Amino acid sequence: MTDQAIEATQPVSDRPTWPALARGFRRKCPRCGKGPLLFNFLKVHDTCGECGQEFFHHRADDGPAYLTILLVGHLMAPALHVAFVQWRPEPLTLFLIFAVGCLALSLYLLPRLKGAVVAYQWARRMHGFGRAD
């Protein structure tokens, strides 16, 4: 019998996605919401210090970076257009303001989106998170 056949016969409890995403966005364990999910900015703990949930098999890869670029671009591009049309600042001033804004927003969002991606994988039982609780 394969591992998939054994896992298919075990009862699977429901894991709500939205609460897990909210906990992951706060960089907390998607299971208990108490233990830290990340350390050293983007490294994922192997296990939760509070509930013992394993995270070593997550597969976040480039997903959080793509989501960060998508969100920062969609937020800053219209703001850049509005600022240019309304106030017509000097090009260097405009560049400096939006470069700092893009950098700050990227550094803020990247670890939070990584936590959300790992939490989504946990909630949907993807990549090794499928074992029964």
N, C-alpha and C positions, 0 to 999 in steps of 0.2 A: 504494500500500500504506500502511496506517495504522501509526502507531507501535506500537499494540497487536499487530498482526499480526507485526511485526518482533520485538518482545519475546517473543512466543509461540514463535517458531522458535529462539530462542537457548537453549542449555542453562542450566538454573537450578541453582545449587549450593544445598545445604541449609544453612540457618542455624539452629542450635539455639536454641530459645526460652529455656529456663531459664538457661543461662549468660549470655545477653544480658540477661535481666531482672536477674540478680544484679549484673552490671556496671553496668547503668543505675541500680539502687538505690544502688550505691556512688558514683554520679554520674561514672562513667567511660564512655569510648567503648564501645558495645556490640560493636564489631568487634574492637578490639585490647585493650581493658581497661586501657590506660595513659593515654591523653590525657584531659583533663578534658572533660566533656560540658556543664557549666553554668558560668556566671560571673555575678557580681552577683546571687547568690541564686537567681534563676529564669530567667535568660536563657540560651538555648541557643547554643553556638558555631556558626558557620556551617560549619566543618570541624574535623575532629580534627587537633590539632597533631602527633600521632605518625604516624598512618596515612593521613591525608588524606580520610577518609570525610566526605561532605557531610551536614550536618544541617539546612540552611536550609529544606528543604521539609517538615519535621515538622509535625504537626497535633495537638499536645497539647491546646490550647484549655482547656476547663474540666474535662476528665477528672481531672487530678490533684487539683483542689480538691474535686470530688465524692468521690473515693476517700478523701481526707484526712478530710472530714466524716464519711463512713461509718465509717471506722476509729476515729476519735477518739470519736464518739458511742457505738459499740459497746463500746469499752474503758472510757470514763469513766462511762457511765450505770449499769452494774452496780456499779462501784466507789463511785459516789455513793450508791446504795441501801444497799450493805453498810455504808459509813461512817455513814450516818444511822441505820440500825437498830442497829448495834453500839454506837456511842459517843454518839449524840445530841448532837453539838456545837452551839454557838451558830450560828444561821443565817449571820451575817456571817463567822464563821470558816470554816464549810463552803463558803460562796461564794468566799472568797478562795483557799482551798486548791485548789478545783477550777477556778477561773478561771485561776489560774497554771498548773495542770496541763494544762488544755486548750490554753492558749496555747503552752506549751513543747512539748507533743506535736505540735501542729499545725505549729509552726515547724520541728520536727525532720523530720516526715514529708513535708511538701509538696515540698521539692526532691528528695527521694529518690523519691517517687512520680512526679514529673515525669520524672526520669531513667528510671524503669522504663517509663513510657508511651512515651517516645521509643524506648527499646530494643525494646519490643514491636513498635512499628511497623517498626523496622528488621528485626527477625527475621522478621516476617510479610510483608515487602516491600510495605508499605502506603504510600500518599501520596508516591510518587516514590522510595522506597527499593528499587524493584523492579529497577533496572538490575543487570546482572551484575557481580560483584565483580572 
